[in-house]
Amino acid sequence: MLKIRAVEAIPVRVPRVHASESAFGIRSHTDAGIVRIEASDGVVGWGEISLVWWRLGSGLCEAVNEILAPALIGEDPMAISRIMEKLRSLLPGKHDGPALAGIEMALIDLVGRETSLPAYMFLGGAFRTKIDLSMSLHIAEPSAVAAEATKWVAQGFSTLKIKMGRDWNRDRLALEAVRSAVGAGVRLRVDVNEGWSSVPLAASRLDEMRQYDVELVEQPLGAEDLIGMRELRARSSIPLAIDDGVWTARDASDIIRERAADVLNVYVSESGGMIAGRHIAEVARTAGLQCWVGSMPELGIGTAANAHLAAAMPELSLASDVCGFLYHAADVLTTPLVVDNGSIAVPTGPGLGIEVDSAAVENWRLRA
């Protein structure tokens, strides 16, 4: 019987195309974890640990190598659900989800290679072959944000997300400049990244945004402030989305119960894997909430997993952030994922449908 014989989580640091500013700070690179699982027949599956807060993706590698890897050795990789339940008992913290997601990704990739099936088949099959994309515009001077917006629209992107949350005057001018630059045919959404401190302040700013035809506003208040989000939603004519506050199906249920959002941004990393992400999306769908698939942003491995989740969601009317690798100056794949005219093609090869460049992984490896 097939067995798992080796597991390793490799910390990497990959530079971004340029420094990215949001309400959370400025980042010039991404610290991630690359998970490698090898079966007894020599087949290898790959995953990615993506987390931009706290310990970062690279910081979770130690937990994988010391806690999860020993529990995986000798297991049948085909038993993905049973294995993941076992690992959740060993690493039960909600914010450890990205480590579990990296393991599940690698397992699905491995089993997909063994069976010649793409990852979306393990999520019930694909509803679509390409995913419409949203590109994020990070905090900068309004003229610079507008110039970047024009560049992405010229490449076929019809949805843009403007990061806010530090200086309202600059944020408002950036939104105005972008709308003026791209015209009425491009959808604009706003991501505040928990940057506004109160309901009255947020309500006032949302009211000012109405003139710019904003599609939705993402995480205007703190991730745990569901009462505030409920009050703000009752006062807002612009749909509100939660992402930083959606890590589990329980979180989704709490948001639904409190009527705290119109839309949920579902992450493979935060959910603890593609299967859990698919479940969260179904919880939201049952309650009549829309969803899209978010990004940390990931490198190519994690982006491929996001694409498979987005492909398998029955309803996906909103553009998704499934283009994390585009924010980076390098990647760990031998062949880049395909983005064309503002959409990403869902990989159709076995597993995640990607090939990892082991030399690139070693090149970007973080060493003590």
Phi, psi and omega in degrees: 000145179297137180227157171276126181246346180206139177221132176214136172250121187252117178287134179228155173231117184241129181291149173271163180302317172207162181301137184247122180253134173220184178297341180277347181132193182246132180232127179258355181206170177240127174261112183234176174237134176254120183261131178237120177240126181246133178270168183295342177266006178092353178288139184242137173246148184239145175219173181224135174261115185241118179202126183255004177244175172046246185283349184067167180299320180295326182290340178276352181298324180298317179297321178295311185291325185265331186252312187274319184303313180301328181284344181271333184299129179089352179283156173279114184297341179291337184273061189297313183297316180295318180298314183294324176296319177298316183291326178296330178287336179273333181225075192275353182297136181304320184276005170272000183310318181300329176294316178295322179298320179297321178293312181299319178305312182294322178295313180296321177297316181296310182294324176298322177291323179293327186253357183062035178245140175288156186301325183297340176293334178280355178250010178105002179102167185263140173263345183206157182257349176217156184240124174292139190247151168246133178252132181276138175250113186280166185298130177194182176298142185309319181294324179290320179295319179295321179296319178293320178301316180299321179298314183289324177296322178297337178268006174104001179285130180247003174227129179233146179240121183263122178282139180220181170123003180247303183232108187298320181299315178293320179300313182295319179294325178294316178299315179298317182293320180293314180300319178295322184286322188260346179081183188281346186278354181256132178282131177244131171236163184236138176237114183269345179051046177067021190277352181257139195267346183207162179295312180301319179297312181297318181298320179297318181288324176297321179297321177294331182285342188304327184290347183258009176053062181275131182293314180196163176237126187260130174043060178291328180247179181300150185300330183266356186270071180287329178293316177297320179295322178298315179295317181295320179299322180293337182261354188254137172270353178262131178302143181248140180241150174240133174230309181299341181261009181243095178248334185220168174297328176298318176301314180300319179295320179296317179297317179296314181300319182276357184053048189266355182202158173263335188219144173245136174261112187260129180249140170297316185294308182295325182290341184088019176139167180294320182295316178293323177298319177298322179293316179299317179298324180288323175300314180297317181299320180299327181270002178085014178269142173280160178222158162219168182261126185265179183216146182285315018263149180271165167280193185297323182296308180295325177297320177299317178298318177301319180296320179294320177297313181299323179296327187269356179279126183302321181240126179208073183276345180261146176295144183252162181269037188273058180212032185305325183297337181291341179279354186254149180278350180206172180210180181244015178260149176288326179230126182297154170294158188259115173247127182216127176054043175078014177227154175248135177283134177287124180300139184247359179286176180301144179065226179288348178077024180232163173237130183268137177269100184300327179294322178293321177301314179295324180297323183262004181301134173277125180246141182295000000 
